[in-house]
Amino acid sequence: MKYDESLRTPEVRLKEAEQVGAQLRTLRIARGMTQSETAARAGVSRSTAVLLEQGDESRTLSQVLRYLHALEPGLTLAGLLKDQSAAVRVFNEAPRVQRVHKPKASTGRKAEKDPYDF
């Protein structure tokens, strides 16, 4: 039977778990890898990879370390926490490309509302 670890874990530690998950996600994106690819390399399921990146506190330390090793074998957990990954530094320093949506040209007809425009 599994227990809900969040009930037994102090709030500050839950926040730390979320931060570790966010750093793993950033590292994965910086390395240009998919969750599926990283999960396969780490020997975990994709659903576990999702939970790791969300900072799920019930994931094991072994899973976190294997996922980290799959992303950057030379990087330690302490190095991840201290932002010592060169890939992440380059990723964070790179200029961000923003998509610009041009307004649709008027055809004189009443345009239909875009169902994806919220």
Secondary structure, 3 states (H helix, E strand, C coil): CCCCHHHCCCHHHHHHHHHHHHHHHHHHHHCCCCHHHHHHHHCCCHHHHHHHHHCCCCCCHHHHHHHHHHHCCCCCHHHHHCCCCHHHHHHHHCCCCCCCCCCCCCCCCCCCCCCCCC
